[in-house]
Amino acid sequence: MKRKLVLENGMEFEGIGFGSKKEKVAEIVFNTSMVGYQEILSDPSYCDQFVVMTYPLIGNYGLTDEDYESKNIYMSGFVVREYNDLPSNFRYTRTLSDVMEENKVVGISDIDTRELVRVIRDYGSMKAFICDVDKSHEYAMEHIKNYNYPTNQVDKVSSKRVWYSRTRNPLYNVVCVDCGCKLNIIRKLNEFGCNVVVVPYNVTKEEVLKYHPDGLFLSNGPGDPENVKPVIELIKELKGKLPILGICLGHQMIGLAYGAKTYKMKFGHRGANHPVRDLETSKVEITSQNHSFAVDKSSLEGTGLTLTHINILDNEAEGMKDEKNYLMCVQYHPESAAGPEDSTYLFARFRNLMKEWKSKCQKEEI
């Protein structure tokens, strides 16, 4: 089935369709990961986005039941160089195209993804439209013109009910504010001895505290952090009342809650090979990232936040902390542990914060 991709700047790319046969408009971005298309497909942070994969072969190992990052799929579409619908993998249970069709995710292959990524790098992320090749250019541009970027993405992807993820011999209880949380983050918290209570993003301070948590986790998620006002207010109310860890969107919302500023990047960071320096140890980690927005590190002065990590490629703020209030956050995804330096140590740091906090509270009671 011949289809085409039309960009907001008027460029067209013809290719072969796979997945859903629907027409869709979405923001187009690119990801430089060589593997992990199932995790990308099921990551709620890609809500309402077309993802261009720079690695040329996609679909060749299928999808497995254990590797999803969420219970639902919110991505709009995949754009790839070559799609393989005959997977070779003893673990696979479904093909990528089947799952995409079932979840109304569009796909287009046989696109020159090298040229397309250069366009996105030069002009920035933009709106795009995928439709049948016989649709007129004017028809496509009209759909793009009438499309407005959504502002309710966290509301769309967040859990609507409380749910629990328990572990054996738990040391701590953590409340996770779900803004589109990846399941592997929950698994890592469990591995580090935490029972996790996952709550909707619009949870109140009173509802959080009724679980008597030892710590609060603020998850990743899609969209502009300024649109997630309930969580920003929650951070202001709970700052200093219990240890807090934020990842990705959580990092950005913490910045806003402290009075720092965020901005939309030209084309964002998406991939498994972003070098980040830990300013406390001077070690460099190769990290997984997925974000369009960032905290403006020049706005941190006077907020109470200290910069802890920077991106070596563009000097972007990648981590912050407030030692006085037992708070830490990172822009990247430590649960993915992409490089030789295992970044899951950040979960151990959070566990240590909770240990120090409990010890402090016990002393004050005495």
Residue pairs with C-beta under 8 A, 6 or more apart in sequence:
1 16
1 17
1 21
1 132
2 14
2 15
2 16
2 17
2 132
2 133
2 134
3 14
3 15
3 16
3 17
3 108
3 130
3 131
3 132
3 133
4 12
4 13
4 14
4 15
4 108
4 130
4 131
4 132
4 133
4 135
4 140
5 12
5 13
5 15
5 28
5 50
5 79
5 108
5 111
5 116
5 128
5 129
5 130
6 12
6 128
6 129
6 130
6 131
6 137
6 140
6 141
6 144
7 13
7 28
7 119
7 126
7 127
7 128
8 126
8 127
8 128
8 144
9 119
9 123
9 126
10 137
10 141
11 119
12 137
12 140
13 108
13 111
13 112
13 115
13 116
14 110
14 133
15 108
15 109
15 110
15 111
16 83
16 108
16 109
16 110
17 106
17 107
17 108
17 109
17 130
17 132
18 83
18 85
18 96
18 97
18 100
18 107
18 108
18 109
19 77
19 78
19 96
19 97
19 100
19 101
19 105
19 106
19 107
20 100
20 101
20 103
20 104
20 105
20 106
20 107
21 101
21 106
22 104
22 106
23 106
23 129
23 130
23 131
23 132
23 135
23 143
24 50
24 76
24 77
24 106
24 129
24 130
25 127
25 128
25 129
25 143
25 144
25 147
26 48
26 49
26 50
26 76
26 77
26 127
26 128
27 48
27 49
27 50
27 125
27 126
27 127
27 128
27 149
28 49
28 50
28 52
28 79
28 120
28 125
28 126
28 127
28 128
29 49
29 50
29 51
29 52
29 120
29 125
29 267
29 268
29 270
29 292
30 51
30 52
30 53
30 54
30 113
30 116
30 117
30 120
30 267
30 270
31 40
31 51
31 52
31 53
31 54
31 270
31 271
31 290
32 54
32 55
32 270
32 271
32 272
32 273
33 40
33 53
33 55
33 270
33 271
33 272
33 273
33 288
34 55
34 272
35 55
35 61
35 272
36 272
37 53
37 58
37 59
37 78
37 96
38 63
38 64
38 67
38 68
38 96
39 67
39 68
39 69
39 182
39 184
40 46
40 51
40 53
40 75
40 290
41 63
41 73
41 75
41 78
41 96
41 99
41 100
41 105
42 68
42 69
42 70
42 73
42 75
43 69
43 70
43 75
43 180
43 182
43 220
43 290
44 69
44 70
44 72
44 74
44 157
44 180
44 181
44 182
44 220
44 221
44 222
45 180
45 182
45 220
45 221
45 222
45 248
45 249
45 290
45 291
46 74
46 75
46 222
46 290
47 74
47 75
47 153
47 156
47 157
47 180
47 222
47 223
48 74
48 76
48 149
48 150
48 153
48 222
49 75
49 76
49 222
50 76
50 77
50 78
50 79
50 106
50 128
50 130
51 75
51 77
51 78
51 79
51 270
52 79
52 80
52 111
52 113
52 116
52 117
52 120
53 78
53 79
53 80
53 81
53 113
54 113
54 114
54 117
54 271
56 80
56 81
56 82
56 113
57 81
57 82
57 84
58 78
58 80
58 81
58 82
58 83
58 84
58 96
58 109
59 80
59 83
59 84
59 85
59 87
59 95
59 96
59 97
60 84
60 87
60 88
60 89
61 87
61 88
61 89
61 92
62 87
62 89
62 91
62 92
62 93
62 94
62 95
62 96
63 92
63 93
63 94
63 95
63 96
63 99
64 89
64 91
64 92
64 93
65 93
66 91
68 183
69 182
69 183
69 184
70 157
70 180
70 181
70 182
70 183
71 183
72 103
72 157
73 99
73 103
73 105
74 153
74 156
74 157
74 180
74 222
75 105
76 105
76 106
77 105
77 106
77 107
77 108
77 130
78 96
78 100
78 105
78 106
78 107
78 108
79 107
79 108
79 111
79 113
79 116
79 130
80 107
80 108
80 109
80 111
80 113
81 109
81 110
81 111
81 112
81 113
82 109
82 110
83 96
83 97
83 107
83 109
85 95
85 96
85 97
87 95
96 107
97 107
99 105
100 106
100 107
106 130
108 130
120 126
120 267
121 266
121 267
124 266
124 267
125 266
125 267
125 268
125 292
127 144
127 147
127 149
128 144
129 140
129 143
129 144
129 147
131 139
131 140
131 143
150 156
150 223
151 223
151 224
151 227
152 227
153 180
153 221
153 222
153 223
153 227
154 179
154 180
154 201
154 221
154 222
154 223
154 227
154 228
154 231
154 249
155 201
155 202
157 179
157 180
157 221
157 222
158 178
158 179
158 180
158 200
158 201
158 202
158 221
159 178
159 198
159 199
159 200
160 200
161 200
162 197
162 198
162 199
162 200
163 198
164 195
164 196
164 197
164 198
165 186
165 187
165 189
165 190
165 195
165 196
165 198
166 190
166 195
166 196
167 190
167 191
167 193
167 194
167 195
169 193
170 193
170 194
170 195
171 193
171 194
171 351
172 193
172 194
172 195
172 214
172 215
172 351
172 354
172 358
173 194
173 195
173 197
173 211
173 212
173 213
173 214
173 215
174 189
174 194
174 195
174 196
174 197
174 213
174 214
174 215
174 216
174 217
174 354
175 196
175 197
175 199
175 203
175 208
175 211
175 213
175 215
175 216
175 217
176 185
176 186
176 189
176 196
176 197
176 198
176 199
176 217
176 219
177 199
177 201
177 203
177 208
177 216
177 217
177 218
177 219
177 231
177 234
177 250
178 198
178 199
178 200
178 201
178 219
179 201
179 218
179 219
179 220
179 221
179 228
179 231
179 249
179 250
179 253
180 219
180 220
180 221
180 222
180 249
181 198
181 219
181 220
181 221
182 219
182 220
182 333
182 335
184 335
184 336
185 217
185 219
185 220
185 247
185 333
185 335
186 196
186 198
187 335
188 334
188 335
188 344
188 347
189 196
189 217
189 347
190 196
191 347
192 344
192 347
192 348
192 350
192 351
193 351
194 215
194 351
196 217
197 211
197 213
199 207
199 208
201 221
201 228
201 230
201 231
202 230
203 230
203 234
204 234
205 234
205 237
205 238
208 216
208 234
208 238
209 241
213 242
214 242
214 243
214 354
214 357
214 358
215 242
215 243
215 244
215 245
215 350
215 353
215 354
215 357
216 238
216 242
216 243
216 244
216 245
217 244
217 245
217 246
217 247
217 250
217 350
218 231
218 235
218 244
218 245
218 246
218 247
218 249
218 250
218 253
218 254
218 329
219 247
219 248
219 249
219 250
220 247
220 248
220 249
220 250
220 290
220 333
221 228
221 248
221 249
222 249
223 249
224 262
224 264
224 293
225 232
225 249
225 252
225 253
225 255
225 256
225 262
225 293
226 256
226 262
228 249
228 253
231 253
232 253
232 256
232 257
233 257
235 244
235 253
235 254
235 257
236 257
238 244
239 257
239 322
239 325
239 327
240 324
240 325
240 326
242 326
242 357
243 326
243 327
243 350
243 353
243 354
243 357
244 254
244 325
244 326
244 327
244 328
244 329
245 327
245 328
245 329
245 346
245 347
245 350
245 353
246 253
246 254
246 327
246 328
246 329
246 330
247 329
247 330
247 332
247 333
247 334
247 335
248 290
248 291
248 330
248 331
248 332
248 333
249 291
250 329
251 295
251 319
251 320
251 329
251 330
251 331
252 262
252 291
252 293
252 294
252 295
252 331
254 305
254 320
254 327
254 329
255 261
255 262
255 295
255 299
255 300
255 303
255 305
255 317
255 320
255 329
256 262
258 303
258 304
258 305
258 322
259 299
259 302
259 303
260 295
260 296
260 299
260 300
260 303
260 305
261 295
261 296
261 299
262 293
262 294
262 295
262 296
263 293
263 294
263 296
264 292
264 293
265 291
265 292
265 293
265 294
265 316
268 290
268 291
268 292
268 293
269 289
269 290
269 291
269 311
269 316
270 289
270 290
270 291
271 288
271 289
272 286
272 287
272 288
272 336
272 338
273 286
273 338
273 339
274 286
274 287
274 288
274 289
274 311
274 313
274 332
275 284
275 285
275 286
275 287
275 311
275 312
275 313
276 284
276 285
276 286
276 287
276 309
276 310
276 311
276 312
276 318
276 319
276 332
277 283
277 284
277 285
277 309
277 310
277 312
278 284
278 285
278 308
278 309
278 319
279 307
279 308
279 309
279 310
279 319
280 308
283 341
284 312
284 341
285 332
285 339
285 341
285 343
286 338
286 339
286 340
286 341
287 318
287 332
287 333
287 334
287 336
287 338
287 339
287 343
288 332
288 333
288 336
288 337
288 338
289 331
289 332
289 333
290 333
291 331
294 316
294 317
294 331
295 317
295 320
295 331
296 317
297 307
297 310
297 315
297 316
297 317
300 306
300 307
300 317
300 320
304 322
304 324
304 325
305 320
305 321
305 322
306 320
306 321
306 322
306 323
307 317
307 319
307 320
308 319
308 320
308 321
308 328
308 330
309 317
309 318
309 319
309 330
309 331
309 332
310 316
310 317
310 318
310 319
311 317
311 318
311 331
316 331
317 331
318 330
318 331
318 332
319 328
319 329
319 330
319 331
320 328
320 329
321 327
321 328
321 329
322 328
326 353
326 356
326 357
328 346
328 349
328 350
328 353
330 346
332 343
334 343
334 344
334 345
334 346
334 347
335 344
335 347
336 343
337 343
337 344
